[in-house]
Amino acid sequence: MPAEYIARDAEIAPVAALIADPTRAAMLTALLDGRALAAGELARLAGVTAQTASTHLARLRDGGLVTMISQGRHRYYRLGGPDVAHVLEVLAAISGRPAVRSLRESRQARMLREARTCYDHLAGRVGVELYDALLREGRLIEPAEGALEVTARGRDHLAGFGIDVDAVRLRRRRFAPACLDWLERRPHLGGALGAALLDRLLDLSWLERGAARRALRLTPEGRQGLEETFGCKELTCNTLVTMDGRVAGGPSSTDRAPEAPGEWDDARQRGHGGRA
């Protein structure tokens, strides 16, 4: 029997099909840290040949999910913009977690949970705590669901921290949306203001790029600075990543998993020779 016509506002299926392919999904995920990567690097990360990667990247580019930058003989690719990154983060939030099968994967999962980039803003436990502190201290308010606004007190405070709120507001993107963290299941600060905050934290060396892709490392100066400047108080590392992929422990966790091979804290992490 003929299918019933359903009026729709957008053609979702073609974009969904582009993301659904495992190779293209791996490439898009690799680009989620906001930096441009060469086609050869994306081929390596996706586990395909250069020719196969080129075909997939052409389709992603035609679909508007990535853009290409040419520098001499080299071609670099990056996500098509913050809206593409947001779609990928939302999909990650409703997707299952891959199983952790090695100490290296466990270490990387732990670092990503603690602090990481979400395109160009801060995510992970550090990002969630910073978001909570900004609301708790009255520097941000939530006048409408999912949208945030800076208070007069917050404007003065951020100016003292080195962020010009009026200049940030002029950027051609959403100003300060709440972005659901796919690991913490709680919001962190996204948009232009979230990007400005991350840039400033990196400039001050309160955060550093980690060994794993997208991972950020909170420095001792950053831990102290975030507590003194913003009132962030729950930034100790005590997350367990079990070998079956579950994450337990930490101040934001409500369900504790039984003990399994993994890493409880910084002391045990150092004992295995890893980095926090």
TATA-V245045 format. One record per run of one state. SS is the DSSP state (H for helix, E for strand, - for the rest). FROM is the first residue (numbers start at 1). TO is the last residue. If there is no record, write none. Layout:
SS&FROM&TO / SS&FROM&TO
This chain:
-&1&11 / H&12&20 / -&21&21 / H&22&33 / -&34&36 / E&37&38 / H&39&46 / -&47&49 / H&50&62 / -&63&65 / E&66&71 / -&72&73 / E&74&79 / -&80&81 / H&82&93 / -&94&102 / H&103&114 / -&115&115 / E&116&118 / -&119&120 / E&121&123 / H&124&136 / -&137&139 / E&140&144 / -&145&146 / E&147&150 / -&151&151 / H&152&161 / -&162&164 / H&165&169 / -&170&176 / E&177&180 / -&181&186 / E&187&189 / -&190&190 / H&191&203 / -&204&206 / E&207&209 / -&210&214 / E&215&218 / -&219&219 / H&220&230 / -&231&238 / E&239&241 / -&242&246 / E&247&249 / -&250&265 / H&266&271 / -&272&276
